[in-house]
Amino acid sequence: MDMAETAGVGDDRARVRTALGTTGYDPTGDEPMGLLTDLYEITMAEGFWRTGRLDTQACFTSFFRENPFGGGYTLVCGTAQVAEMVERFRYSREDVEYLRTLSAPGGGPLFSGEFLDWLVDWRPTMDIDAIQEGELAFPREPLVRVTGPIIDCVLIEAPLLNLVNFQSLVATKTARVCLAAGGRGVAEFGLRRAQGVDGGMSVARASYVGGCSSTSNVLAGRHYGIPVSGTHAHSWVMAFPDELSAFRAYAEVSPNNCTLLVDTYDAIEGVRNAITVGKEMEARGQRLAGIRIDSGDLASLSRRARAMLDEAGLTYVKIVLSNDLDENLIESLIGQGAQVDAFGVGTKLATCAPQPYLAGVYKMCAKRLPGQDWQPIMKMSEQVYKRTIPGVQDVRRFYDGQGSPVADMICSQDFPSDVAARIVDPLDSMLTFDLPAGGGRSLLRPLVRHGHGVEGFFDGVEGSRQRARASLGSLDCAYRRLLNPNVYPVGIEQSLSELRQRMISEVRGSAATPTWR
């Protein structure tokens, strides 16, 4: 290998190390993350710096406008990693030297030297409140609220959305898959189809929070402390003279983790060979753990396999089904009477098919100068659904006597909790919902204070997983069902809704041209 080739390999390895470090799951890493943002965030930061707006305070919220997959809820994930991102969000001298090399389209340096010198010593000092991982969220309510210097708020927009949007999408997809599985185990093994190394790690983490029992990703298992699982591939069978000898060899080398993949050549013949090996294991005082079917008519094959195993006295042997499964296929298989104990789900979970994104956004909703009150602001639009909600917001959840959520209220942060309230639909002011006094629970919890993570927000991946299970279990099945779920009531507190409508009317009244013709 010549020097050029060696340099290329080194560069690739460095890129992998950088990817691992900047996505929050390298336990020894402390790489600055300031460059993990969109360029326009840094150009705006310099603009605020040059126009003397260092003291301007802002409030931003991140939210989404529609639940993914046509579903009735979204499962929050990724918020716990925001604190680590903020603590590592800074610019090294090497980062700044890179920024010095960037040229403006009109000629000359993109950034001034004075701003870049200032940026080296800058550290974020914002406060962040967020919904905990494993909680349910619904359209337009704030998942994350960021308050602090406007430069701080602007610079972290892209990485914050990256962490929360994708992991919430994966956790929601997983929850749907596990709901369809009806309590049967679901193993995630989508690493090979995930979008990059960091995508594979995020999928493993978020899918465990969302309900998967294990992952095939060993690196994720190590870093996140989640269970790992796996059997063998078709190549194991094809490496031996015949299927039976391959099964026997696997049982010999892995007697305590022996699940045999039976469809390399012919699934029914594979089941027969698995039965032969299972009986041989019994004679040695061992047990065949299971068989896996990865192709063909899974419902029919699983029924035949179950009958064959039971007839042979191997009633304890589990049947695992895989092959491009998702929640709809799993629901169909169970409806067809498939005999299945667990599922392996990879591609469609890791890629979140058929909707590979959660369209979460990050919008400014208030501003102030030091010592002054917050001034509510909002983004207007001729598209009604894109109009934002003004002010420093909170979101509160109300429950019935059995502990099931019945409605969420988006309100001002200082809205009293001891008064009855009416909420108004964000898109139709004629739709209202009355709420009792004192029954709401604020979902936003302190995550970052003055740029540093707050203890108690994150209680481990296992804690997030248990919270997700409880949240989903308490939600009425009318909102959980896969097809045509009911719309969960989320509204704006009436006085805040009236403020929003006044602001819209004022803009319309001052417009040079009418909105409608």
TIMAR-788928 format. One line per 8 residues: their letters; for each residue x, y, z of C-alpha. Coordinates in steps of 0.1 Angstrom, whole numbers. Layout:
N
a	X:Y:Z | ...
# end
This chain:
517
mdmaetag	0:0:0 | 15:33:-10 | 15:66:10 | -15:80:-8 | -36:49:-1 | -25:49:35 | -35:85:39 | -69:77:24
vgddrarv	-74:49:49 | -64:72:78 | -88:99:66 | -117:73:64 | -109:61:100 | -108:97:112 | -142:104:96 | -157:73:113
rtalgttg	-142:84:147 | -157:119:141 | -191:104:133 | -190:84:164 | -180:113:185 | -204:139:172 | -235:119:176 | -232:116:214
ydptgdep	-225:79:218 | -187:79:221 | -183:78:259 | -147:90:258 | -152:117:232 | -152:154:239 | -150:167:203 | -164:202:198
mglltdly	-197:201:180 | -200:237:169 | -196:228:132 | -225:204:134 | -249:230:122 | -262:246:90 | -240:274:76 | -267:300:77
eitmaegf	-269:296:115 | -233:308:117 | -238:336:92 | -268:348:112 | -248:346:144 | -222:369:129 | -250:392:118 | -264:394:154
wrtgrldt	-229:400:167 | -221:428:142 | -254:445:148 | -250:446:185 | -276:421:195 | -255:400:219 | -279:410:247 | -310:401:228
qacftsff	-329:372:244 | -350:349:224 | -374:320:230 | -377:292:204 | -398:261:204 | -394:229:184 | -426:211:173 | -441:192:144
renpfggg	-474:197:126 | -485:161:118 | -480:128:135 | -460:104:113 | -473:74:95 | -509:87:96 | -509:77:133 | -525:92:163
ytlvcgta	-494:100:184 | -457:106:184 | -433:90:209 | -406:115:221 | -370:104:219 | -336:121:216 | -343:149:240 | -320:133:266
qvaemver	-290:137:243 | -296:175:238 | -278:184:270 | -246:166:260 | -248:182:226 | -251:217:242 | -222:210:266 | -200:200:236
frysredv	-212:228:213 | -182:250:210 | -156:260:184 | -120:248:186 | -92:268:170 | -91:242:143 | -128:247:136 | -123:285:134
eylrtlsa	-93:281:110 | -116:260:87 | -142:288:88 | -115:313:78 | -110:294:46 | -146:298:35 | -152:324:7 | -183:346:2
pgggplfs	-201:342:-31 | -195:379:-38 | -157:376:-31 | -136:378:0 | -138:359:33 | -173:347:44 | -166:355:80 | -147:384:96
gefldwlv	-116:376:115 | -129:396:146 | -160:375:147 | -141:342:144 | -117:353:172 | -148:360:194 | -163:326:184 | -134:307:199
dwrptmdi	-142:319:234 | -180:317:230 | -199:292:251 | -237:286:251 | -255:299:282 | -291:292:272 | -318:274:292 | -337:244:277
daiqegel	-368:227:288 | -381:196:271 | -405:167:271 | -388:136:286 | -381:106:264 | -409:81:264 | -437:107:267 | -463:111:240
afpreplv	-465:143:220 | -490:156:195 | -490:182:167 | -480:218:175 | -471:214:211 | -435:223:221 | -412:193:224 | -383:216:233
rvtgpiid	-382:252:245 | -350:271:243 | -345:305:259 | -314:326:261 | -291:348:240 | -304:348:204 | -270:337:191 | -271:306:213
cvlieapl	-306:297:203 | -298:301:166 | -266:281:165 | -280:249:181 | -311:247:158 | -299:221:134 | -283:196:158 | -312:198:182
lnlvnfqs	-337:190:154 | -314:163:142 | -314:145:176 | -351:149:183 | -367:145:149 | -351:113:138 | -351:94:171 | -388:104:178
lvatktar	-396:91:143 | -379:58:150 | -394:54:184 | -429:60:170 | -424:35:142 | -412:10:167 | -441:16:190 | -464:9:160
vclaaggr	-446:-23:151 | -446:-36:187 | -483:-27:190 | -490:-48:159 | -469:-77:174 | -493:-79:203 | -468:-85:231 | -445:-108:210
gvaefglr	-408:-99:211 | -394:-76:183 | -357:-76:176 | -343:-47:156 | -316:-56:131 | -316:-27:106 | -280:-17:109 | -270:-27:74
raqgvdgg	-299:-7:59 | -297:23:82 | -286:57:69 | -249:56:79 | -231:47:111 | -247:74:132 | -281:64:118 | -276:28:128
msvarasy	-267:38:163 | -296:62:167 | -320:35:153 | -308:9:179 | -312:34:208 | -346:48:197 | -361:14:188 | -353:1:223
vggcssts	-370:31:239 | -399:25:215 | -404:-12:226 | -379:-35:208 | -366:-62:230 | -331:-62:215 | -308:-50:187 | -283:-68:165
nvlagrhy	-260:-38:167 | -233:-48:191 | -217:-13:193 | -251:1:203 | -255:-27:229 | -222:-17:245 | -226:21:245 | -263:22:255
gipvsgth	-265:-9:277 | -293:-25:257 | -297:-62:249 | -282:-77:218 | -294:-107:199 | -286:-127:167 | -284:-161:152 | -268:-171:119
ahswvmaf	-271:-161:82 | -278:-182:51 | -240:-181:44 | -235:-204:75 | -257:-231:59 | -241:-227:24 | -206:-230:39 | -213:-267:47
pdelsafr	-219:-297:25 | -256:-298:34 | -281:-281:56 | -282:-308:83 | -245:-308:88 | -246:-270:91 | -273:-271:117 | -254:-298:137
ayaevspn	-223:-277:136 | -241:-246:148 | -258:-266:176 | -224:-278:187 | -206:-244:187 | -236:-225:201 | -258:-248:221 | -271:-221:244
nctllvdt	-280:-197:216 | -293:-220:189 | -319:-206:166 | -317:-221:132 | -325:-203:99 | -345:-229:80 | -353:-214:46 | -319:-214:28
ydaiegvr	-331:-241:4 | -365:-254:13 | -383:-242:44 | -402:-273:52 | -372:-295:47 | -353:-270:68 | -378:-275:96 | -373:-313:94
naitvgke	-336:-309:97 | -341:-285:126 | -362:-312:143 | -335:-338:138 | -310:-315:155 | -334:-305:182 | -339:-341:192 | -302:-347:192
meargqrl	-298:-317:215 | -324:-331:238 | -304:-363:240 | -274:-343:252 | -295:-324:278 | -297:-292:256 | -325:-274:240 | -330:-259:205
agiridsg	-341:-223:212 | -359:-216:180 | -362:-216:142 | -364:-185:119 | -383:-183:87 | -371:-154:64 | -389:-160:31 | -420:-175:15
dlaslsrr	-456:-175:28 | -447:-167:64 | -482:-174:77 | -486:-208:61 | -451:-219:67 | -452:-209:104 | -484:-229:109 | -469:-260:93
aramldea	-437:-256:112 | -455:-253:145 | -475:-285:138 | -443:-303:129 | -424:-291:160 | -453:-300:183 | -457:-334:167 | -420:-341:174
gltyvkiv	-425:-331:210 | -405:-298:206 | -433:-276:219 | -408:-253:236 | -390:-243:203 | -399:-208:193 | -407:-196:158 | -392:-162:147
lsndlden	-404:-145:115 | -386:-119:95 | -384:-106:58 | -391:-69:53 | -417:-67:80 | -435:-36:93 | -465:-30:115 | -490:-36:86
liesligq	-475:-70:76 | -472:-81:112 | -508:-73:118 | -518:-92:86 | -497:-122:96 | -513:-124:130 | -547:-120:114 | -539:-150:92
gaqvdafg	-532:-172:122 | -494:-172:118 | -478:-192:146 | -451:-169:157 | -433:-161:190 | -411:-132:179 | -403:-110:149 | -371:-97:135
vgtklatc	-376:-62:119 | -349:-45:100 | -352:-24:68 | -386:-8:73 | -379:1:109 | -344:15:104 | -355:35:74 | -389:44:89
apqpylag	-407:34:57 | -429:47:42 | -422:81:59 | -385:86:65 | -387:119:83 | -405:138:110 | -410:173:98 | -401:190:131
vykmcakr	-394:227:130 | -378:253:153 | -395:287:155 | -389:319:174 | -419:328:195 | -407:356:218 | -379:381:223 | -368:406:249
lpgqdwqp	-339:428:261 | -324:422:296 | -348:434:323 | -377:437:300 | -408:415:296 | -411:389:269 | -426:402:236 | -446:375:219
imkmseqv	-439:372:182 | -452:348:155 | -445:337:120 | -474:345:97 | -483:327:65 | -511:325:39 | -510:288:47 | -530:286:79
ykrtipgv	-512:254:92 | -479:272:91 | -489:301:114 | -470:296:147 | -480:302:183 | -466:333:200 | -451:336:235 | -431:316:260
qdvrrfyd	-452:284:259 | -459:255:282 | -478:223:274 | -500:207:300 | -517:173:299 | -550:165:314 | -562:130:325 | -594:113:334
gqgspvad	-601:94:366 | -584:63:353 | -551:81:344 | -557:82:307 | -548:114:288 | -578:133:275 | -564:165:262 | -533:187:260
micsqdfp	-532:225:264 | -507:248:249 | -506:279:271 | -484:307:283 | -456:296:307 | -472:316:335 | -508:305:330 | -522:296:364
sdvaariv	-529:259:371 | -557:265:396 | -583:278:371 | -605:261:346 | -595:266:310 | -609:263:275 | -587:253:246 | -592:263:210
dpldsmlt	-582:242:180 | -552:259:163 | -567:255:128 | -604:260:136 | -615:285:163 | -650:270:163 | -636:238:179 | -632:242:217
fdlpaggg	-627:219:246 | -633:227:283 | -607:215:309 | -610:213:347 | -590:234:371 | -559:220:386 | -559:189:365 | -530:196:341
rsllrplv	-494:183:343 | -467:203:327 | -447:182:302 | -417:205:299 | -390:197:324 | -356:215:330 | -330:199:307 | -302:226:305
rhghgveg	-295:256:327 | -270:282:317 | -255:258:291 | -251:228:314 | -272:197:317 | -296:193:347 | -295:161:367 | -328:142:369
ffdgvegs	-340:148:334 | -326:115:320 | -330:83:340 | -313:60:316 | -324:44:284 | -342:18:304 | -361:45:322 | -371:61:289
rqrarasl	-383:26:277 | -404:20:308 | -419:55:305 | -428:48:268 | -445:16:278 | -466:33:305 | -475:63:282 | -487:40:254
gsldcayr	-505:18:278 | -525:47:293 | -535:61:259 | -570:52:247 | -569:25:220 | -589:49:197 | -557:70:194 | -533:41:192
rllnpnvy	-549:20:164 | -529:18:132 | -557:26:108 | -577:59:110 | -570:67:146 | -591:94:164 | -575:128:167 | -563:135:202
pvgieqsl	-575:169:214 | -547:195:215 | -556:232:217 | -543:266:225 | -555:281:258 | -583:306:250 | -565:339:260 | -534:328:241
selrqrmi	-555:319:211 | -571:354:213 | -537:370:214 | -527:350:184 | -558:360:165 | -552:397:173 | -517:395:160 | -529:379:128
sevrgsaa	-556:406:124 | -530:434:130 | -508:421:102 | -537:417:79 | -548:452:86 | -514:467:79 | -508:447:48 | -504:468:16
tptwr	-525:444:-4 | -554:423:7 | -549:386:13 | -581:377:-6 | -592:391:-38
# end
